[in-house]
Amino acid sequence: LARGDFTARGGYLAMQTLLKRRPRPTAVFACNDLMAMGAIRALQEQGLSVPHDISVIGYDNIAFAAYLNPPLTSL
């Protein structure tokens, strides 16, 4: 568990916390799509591939999520 504040920055910082854990998580479910986007940015900055290295799922299915690379899976 890593807490965020429902913003992209919150997701970014939470993902940085999760990446320090061993074993590293293989999947992350974010509380909303903005946090998922921030998490994906943190992963990409570390040279990790989504979904190959870590899967990311968001929640609330905002329209912009489809324009990410890769497109965000969202509920």
C-alpha distances in whole Angstrom, upper triangle without the diagonal:
4,7,10,13,14,16,17,16,13,12,14,12,9,10,12,9,8,12,12,11,13,13,12,10,13,12,10,10,10,11,15,17,17,14,14,17,16,13,17,19,16,17,20,21,20,22,20,21,19,19,21,19,15,15,14,15,15,16,20,22,23,27,26,23,26,27,24,25,24,24,20,20,19,19
4,7,10,12,13,14,13,10,9,11,9,5,8,9,7,7,10,11,11,14,15,13,12,14,13,10,11,10,11,14,16,15,11,12,15,13,11,15,16,14,15,18,19,18,21,19,20,19,19,21,19,15,16,14,15,15,16,19,21,22,25,24,22,25,26,23,24,23,23,20,20,19,20
4,7,9,11,12,11,8,8,11,9,6,9,11,9,10,13,14,14,18,19,17,15,18,15,12,12,10,9,12,15,14,10,12,15,13,12,16,17,15,17,20,20,20,23,21,22,21,21,24,21,18,18,15,16,14,15,18,20,21,24,23,21,25,25,23,24,24,23,20,20,19,19
4,6,7,9,8,4,6,9,7,6,9,11,10,12,15,16,17,20,21,18,17,19,16,13,12,9,9,10,12,11,8,11,12,10,10,14,15,14,16,19,19,19,22,21,22,20,21,24,22,18,18,15,15,13,14,16,18,18,21,20,19,22,23,21,22,22,22,18,19,18,19
4,6,9,8,5,8,10,10,9,12,14,14,15,18,19,20,24,25,22,20,22,19,16,14,11,9,10,12,10,8,12,13,11,12,16,16,16,18,21,21,22,25,23,24,22,23,26,25,21,21,17,17,14,14,15,18,17,20,19,18,22,23,21,23,23,22,19,20,18,19
4,7,8,6,7,10,11,10,13,15,16,16,19,21,21,25,25,22,20,21,18,14,13,9,7,6,9,7,6,9,11,10,11,14,15,15,18,20,20,22,24,23,23,20,21,25,23,20,19,15,14,11,11,11,14,13,17,16,15,19,20,18,21,21,19,16,17,15,16
4,5,5,6,9,10,11,12,14,15,17,18,21,22,25,26,23,21,22,19,16,14,11,10,8,9,5,5,9,9,8,10,13,13,13,16,18,18,20,22,21,22,19,21,24,23,20,19,15,15,12,13,13,15,13,16,14,14,18,18,16,19,19,18,16,17,16,17
4,5,5,6,9,10,11,12,14,15,16,19,21,24,24,21,19,20,18,14,14,10,11,9,8,5,5,7,6,4,8,10,9,10,13,14,14,17,19,18,18,16,18,21,20,18,17,13,14,11,13,14,14,13,15,13,12,16,15,13,16,16,16,13,16,15,17
4,5,5,6,9,10,11,13,14,15,17,19,23,24,20,19,21,19,16,16,12,13,12,12,8,7,10,9,6,8,11,10,10,13,14,14,16,18,18,19,18,20,23,21,19,19,16,16,14,16,17,18,17,19,16,16,19,19,16,18,19,19,17,19,18,20
4,5,5,6,9,10,11,12,14,16,18,21,22,19,18,19,17,14,14,10,11,11,11,9,6,9,10,7,8,12,11,11,14,16,16,17,20,19,20,18,20,23,21,18,18,15,15,13,15,16,18,17,20,18,17,20,20,18,20,20,20,17,19,18,19
4,5,5,6,9,10,10,12,15,16,19,20,16,15,16,14,10,10,7,9,9,9,7,4,6,7,5,5,8,9,8,11,13,14,15,17,16,17,15,16,19,17,14,14,11,12,10,12,15,16,16,18,16,14,18,18,15,17,17,17,14,15,15,17
4,6,5,6,9,10,11,13,15,18,19,16,15,16,15,12,13,11,13,12,12,10,7,8,8,4,4,7,7,5,8,11,10,12,14,14,15,14,16,18,16,14,15,12,14,13,16,18,18,18,20,17,16,19,18,15,16,17,17,15,17,17,20
4,5,5,6,9,10,11,14,17,18,15,15,17,16,13,14,12,14,14,15,12,9,11,11,8,8,11,10,8,11,13,12,13,16,16,18,17,19,21,18,16,17,15,16,16,18,20,21,21,23,21,19,22,22,19,20,20,21,18,20,20,22
4,5,5,6,9,10,12,15,16,13,12,15,13,10,11,10,11,13,14,12,9,10,12,9,7,11,11,9,11,14,14,14,17,16,17,16,18,20,17,14,15,13,14,14,16,18,20,20,23,21,19,22,22,19,20,20,20,17,18,18,20
4,5,5,6,9,10,13,14,11,10,12,11,9,11,10,12,14,14,13,9,9,10,8,5,8,9,6,7,11,11,11,13,12,14,13,14,16,13,11,12,10,13,13,16,19,20,20,22,20,18,21,21,17,18,17,18,16,17,17,19
4,5,5,7,9,13,14,11,12,14,14,12,14,13,16,17,17,15,12,12,13,10,8,10,10,6,8,11,10,9,13,12,15,15,17,18,15,13,15,14,16,17,20,22,23,23,25,23,21,24,23,20,20,20,21,19,20,21,23
4,5,6,7,11,13,10,11,14,14,12,14,14,16,18,18,17,13,14,15,13,10,13,14,10,11,15,14,13,16,15,17,17,19,20,16,14,16,15,17,18,20,23,24,25,27,25,23,26,26,23,23,22,23,21,22,22,24
4,5,5,9,10,7,7,10,10,9,12,12,15,17,17,17,13,13,15,13,10,12,13,10,10,14,14,12,15,13,15,15,16,17,13,11,13,12,15,16,19,22,23,24,27,25,22,25,25,22,21,21,22,19,19,20,22
4,5,8,9,6,7,10,11,11,14,14,18,19,19,18,15,14,15,13,10,12,13,9,8,12,12,9,12,10,13,14,15,15,11,10,13,13,16,18,21,24,25,25,28,25,23,25,25,21,20,20,21,19,20,21,24
4,7,9,7,10,13,14,14,17,17,20,22,22,21,18,18,19,16,13,15,16,12,12,15,14,12,14,14,17,17,19,18,15,14,17,17,20,21,24,27,28,29,31,29,26,29,28,25,24,23,25,23,24,25,27
4,6,5,8,11,13,13,16,17,20,22,23,22,19,18,20,18,15,17,18,14,14,17,17,14,17,15,17,18,18,18,15,13,16,16,19,21,23,27,28,29,32,30,27,29,30,26,25,24,26,23,24,24,26
3,5,8,11,13,15,18,19,22,25,25,25,22,21,23,21,17,19,20,17,15,19,19,16,17,15,18,19,19,18,14,14,16,18,21,23,26,29,30,32,34,32,29,31,31,28,27,25,27,25,25,26,28
4,6,9,12,13,17,19,22,24,25,25,22,20,22,21,17,19,20,17,15,19,19,16,17,15,17,17,17,16,13,12,15,17,19,22,25,28,29,31,33,31,28,30,31,27,26,24,26,24,23,25,26
4,7,9,11,14,16,19,21,21,22,18,17,19,18,14,15,17,14,12,15,16,13,14,12,13,14,14,13,10,9,12,13,16,19,22,26,26,28,30,28,25,26,27,23,22,21,22,20,20,22,24
4,6,7,11,13,16,18,19,19,16,14,17,16,12,13,16,14,12,15,16,14,15,12,13,12,12,12,9,7,9,10,13,16,19,22,23,25,27,25,22,24,25,21,21,19,20,18,17,19,20
4,7,11,13,17,18,18,20,17,14,17,17,13,13,16,15,12,15,17,15,15,11,11,10,9,9,7,5,6,9,12,15,18,22,22,24,25,24,21,22,23,20,19,17,18,16,15,17,19
4,7,10,13,15,15,17,14,11,14,15,11,11,15,14,12,14,17,16,16,12,12,10,8,10,9,5,4,6,8,11,14,18,18,20,22,21,18,19,21,18,17,15,16,13,12,13,15
4,6,10,11,12,13,10,8,11,12,9,10,13,12,11,14,16,16,17,13,13,11,10,13,11,7,6,5,6,9,11,15,16,18,20,19,16,18,19,17,17,15,15,12,11,12,13
4,7,9,10,12,9,8,11,12,10,11,15,15,14,17,19,19,20,17,16,13,12,15,14,11,8,6,5,6,8,12,13,15,18,18,14,17,19,17,18,16,15,11,10,9,10
4,5,7,8,6,5,9,10,8,10,13,13,14,16,18,19,20,17,17,14,14,17,16,13,11,7,6,5,7,10,12,13,16,16,13,16,18,15,17,16,15,11,11,9,10
4,7,9,7,8,11,12,11,14,16,16,17,20,21,22,23,21,21,18,18,21,20,16,14,11,9,6,6,8,11,13,16,16,14,17,19,17,20,19,17,13,13,10,10
4,6,6,6,9,10,11,13,15,16,17,19,20,22,23,21,20,17,17,21,21,17,15,11,9,5,4,6,8,9,13,12,11,14,16,15,17,17,15,11,11,8,9
4,5,5,6,9,10,10,12,14,15,16,18,20,21,19,18,15,15,19,19,16,14,10,8,4,5,6,7,7,10,9,7,11,12,11,14,13,11,8,9,7,9
4,5,5,6,9,10,11,13,14,16,17,19,20,19,18,16,17,21,20,17,15,12,11,8,9,9,10,9,11,10,9,12,13,11,14,15,13,10,12,11,13
4,5,5,6,9,10,11,12,14,15,17,19,17,17,15,16,19,18,15,14,10,10,7,9,11,12,12,15,13,11,15,15,13,15,15,14,11,13,11,13
4,5,5,6,9,10,10,12,14,16,17,15,14,11,12,16,15,12,10,7,7,5,8,11,11,11,14,12,9,12,13,11,12,12,11,8,9,9,12
4,5,5,6,9,10,11,12,15,15,14,13,11,13,16,16,13,12,9,9,8,11,12,12,11,13,10,8,11,11,8,10,11,10,8,11,11,14
4,5,5,6,9,10,11,13,15,14,14,13,15,17,16,14,13,10,12,11,13,15,15,14,16,13,12,15,14,11,13,13,13,11,14,14,17
4,5,5,6,9,10,11,13,11,12,10,12,15,13,10,10,8,10,10,13,15,16,16,18,15,13,16,16,12,13,13,13,11,13,14,16
4,5,5,6,9,10,11,9,9,7,10,12,11,9,9,7,10,10,14,16,15,15,17,14,11,14,13,9,9,9,11,9,11,13,16
4,5,5,6,9,10,10,10,10,13,15,13,12,13,11,13,14,17,19,18,17,18,15,13,15,14,10,10,11,13,12,15,16,20
4,6,5,7,9,9,11,11,13,15,13,11,13,12,14,15,18,20,20,20,21,18,16,19,17,14,14,14,16,14,17,18,21
4,5,5,7,5,7,8,10,11,9,8,10,10,13,15,18,21,20,21,22,19,16,18,17,14,13,12,15,14,16,17,21
4,5,5,5,6,8,11,12,10,10,12,12,15,16,20,22,21,21,21,18,16,17,16,12,11,11,14,14,16,19,22
4,5,7,10,12,14,15,13,13,15,15,18,19,22,25,24,23,24,21,19,20,19,15,14,15,17,17,20,22,25
4,6,9,11,14,14,11,12,15,15,18,20,23,26,25,25,26,23,21,22,21,17,16,16,19,18,20,23,26
4,7,10,12,11,10,11,14,15,19,20,24,27,26,26,26,23,21,22,20,16,14,14,18,18,20,23,26
4,7,9,8,6,8,10,12,16,18,22,24,23,24,24,22,19,20,19,15,13,13,16,15,17,20,23
4,6,5,5,7,9,10,14,16,20,23,21,22,22,20,17,17,17,13,10,9,13,13,14,18,21
3,5,6,5,6,7,10,13,17,19,18,19,19,17,14,14,14,11,9,7,10,9,11,14,17
4,6,5,4,7,10,13,16,19,18,19,20,18,15,15,16,13,11,8,10,10,10,13,16
4,6,7,10,13,17,20,23,21,23,23,22,18,18,19,16,13,11,13,13,14,17,20
4,7,10,13,17,20,23,22,24,25,23,19,20,20,17,15,13,15,15,15,18,21
4,7,10,13,17,20,19,21,22,21,17,18,19,16,14,12,14,13,13,15,18
4,7,10,14,17,16,18,20,18,15,16,17,14,13,11,12,10,9,12,14
4,7,10,14,13,15,17,15,12,13,15,12,12,10,10,7,7,9,11
4,7,10,10,12,15,14,11,12,15,13,13,12,10,7,5,6,8
4,7,7,9,12,12,9,11,14,12,14,13,11,7,6,4,6
4,6,8,12,13,10,13,15,15,17,16,13,10,8,5,5
4,6,9,11,10,12,15,15,18,17,14,11,10,7,6
4,6,8,7,9,12,12,15,15,11,9,8,5,6
4,6,6,8,10,11,15,15,11,10,10,8,10
4,5,6,8,10,14,14,11,10,11,10,12
4,5,6,7,11,12,9,9,12,11,14
4,5,6,9,9,6,5,8,8,11
4,6,8,8,5,6,8,9,12
4,7,8,6,8,11,12,16
4,5,5,6,10,12,15
3,5,8,11,14,17
4,6,9,12,16
4,7,9,13
4,6,10
4,7
4
